Amino acid sequence: MSGDTRSRVRVIDLETAGHGRHDVCEIGWQDVEFGTDRRWEVTESRGALFVNPGHAISAETMAVHHIIDADVTSAPFWKEVAPGVLRPNGGIRALAAHRAGFEQKYCTASLTGNAPWICTWKCALRLWPQLSSFSNQMLRYQRMPEGLVREIGLPRPEAIFALHRPFYRMDRKSGSAPE
């Protein structure tokens, strides 16, 4: 890897327990870096943390993401977790998420330090307009990247990045990220 933190993008995914600004109940992340070989690579920097949303999680919501109250009761609150994940030591070039507008409702500018965002869903719409759907799961099966682990229902991080690799084509000269 390059060691140049301006070349690091943090891909995030939230699970929520409601629509309020602090209703996050889990955040997961995976970093990718632009290497000296001028290719984006998945790094070892990844993780997931439960977050206490401050209220009970409804049965309907539990059925979506399978996170239950017992998972989050002793977890820290969003305002305690968010800055360390969204503004990691060393900095980032951008944050990325599939349907980034959803994440931005919870990852406000004050929590992200005004980091730019890459919306992988919008990128998929532009890159592959012929596809029938653009959800992560549909992209997974329509694109079939190497490294999928069907038995656990999720791709390995390397496969996630292979699926979305075209989204991380940023203008290296201007430093701008695609919207």
N, C-alpha and C positions, 0 to 999 in steps of 0.2 A: 504494500500500500504506500501511498505517497507521503503520508504523515501531514499533508497539507489539509487542515481541518476545513478549509473553505471548499474542499472537494468531498465532504461528507454530507450525505443526505440521510435523514432519519425518517424511516417509513413507520407510521403508527396506525394502530387500530384500537378503537374504543368500544367498550360495551357499556351500556347505560341502564339506569333503573328509573328513568323518567325523562322529562323534557326540560327540567330546570338546569341552569348553568353549572350546578355542582353535582348533578346526578350520575356522574361517572362511577361505575363499579369495577372496571378493569381497564388497564391500558397495556397494550403490548407494543413492542418496537423491535426494529431490525435496522441496523446501519449498513449503508453501502458507501463505498469510496471509489473515487476516480484514481486509479493506480498509475504508477510511472509508465506502465505499458499502454496507457491511454484507454483503458477499459474499466467499466464499472464492475466492482466485485463485492460480494457479500462479505462482511466482516464478522468477527466473533462477538461484536457488540450487539447484543439482543437481550430482550427480557420481557417480563410481564409482571405486573403488580396488581393485586386487588386494591380497591379503593372503597372506603366507607361512604355511601351516598347520603348518609344522615337520616335515612328512613328505611322502612321495610321494603323489600322488593316484591312486587306483585307476582302471583302465580303465573299470570300471562307473560310477564317479562322473563321469569325464570325459565319458562318453556322455550323461549327464544335462544338464550345463551347458556342456560344450565348453571348459572351462578346463583347460589342461595344465600340467605341472610347469614348463615353460619360462616360462609367464606369471607364475608366483609366486615363483620361486627367489630373485630379488633384491628382492622386495617386503618391506615391514616386517611384523612380527608383529602379531597381533590386539591385544595389550595396548598396542601403540604407536599403532595406527590408531584404535581404537574411541573413546577419549575425545574426540578432536577432531571426530569425525563425530556421535557420540551426544549430546555436550554442546557444541554450537557456540557461538562468541562471540555474545553477545547473548541467549542462552537460547532455550528453546522452551516451548510450552505443553504439548505431548505428543509422543510418538512414535507412529507408526501403521505397521501392517503387515498384510498378508493372512495370516491364521493367525498372529497375533502371538505365540501361545504358543511356536511354533517359534523365532522370533527371540529371545524372552526367555531361551531356554536358553543363548544365546551373549551376549546383551546384558544382562548381569546388572545388578542395582541399583547395584553399585559402579561399573560403567562408564557407566551412564545418569544417575547422580545421582538415582536414585529417580524418574525421570520417569514420569508416567502413560502408559498405553498405550491406543490405539484399535485394536481388531481388526476390520478391514474384512470379514473372512469372517463373523464373528458378526453384524455389521451387515447384511450381505447376506441372511443367514438370516432375520432379523427383518423386513427391508424387503420382500423378495420371496419369501415362502415358497412361492409357486406355481412357482418356477423348478425345473428338473430337476437343476441342479448349481450349485455356488457357487465353483468355481475361477475364478481371474482370467480364464483363456482362455474358459471357458464364459460368464462374465458379459459378456465383451467381445462375443461373438456374440449372446447373448440380449438384451442391452441396446442394442447397436449405437450407441455414442456417436459424435458427429461427430469427425473427425480421425484415424480409424484409418489406419494405413499398412500395408496387407496385404503389400506386396512385401517388407518387412523383417521381417514377423512380429510386430511390436510396435506399439502405439499411440504416437503422440506424447505427450509429458508432459501436454499440455493434454487429450488424450482420456482418459488414465488418470484425471486428476482429474475430468473430466466423468462418467466411469463411476462413480467413488466419491464424487462431491459430496455425496450425501445422508448419507454416513457422518460428515461433518465438521460436523454440526449440534450444536454444543456449547452448553451452557447458559452464555450470556455473563454472567449475573448471578452464578451460583455458581462459575464457573470450572471446573466439572467436565467431564470428557470421558466419553462413553459407553464402557462396557466392551466 
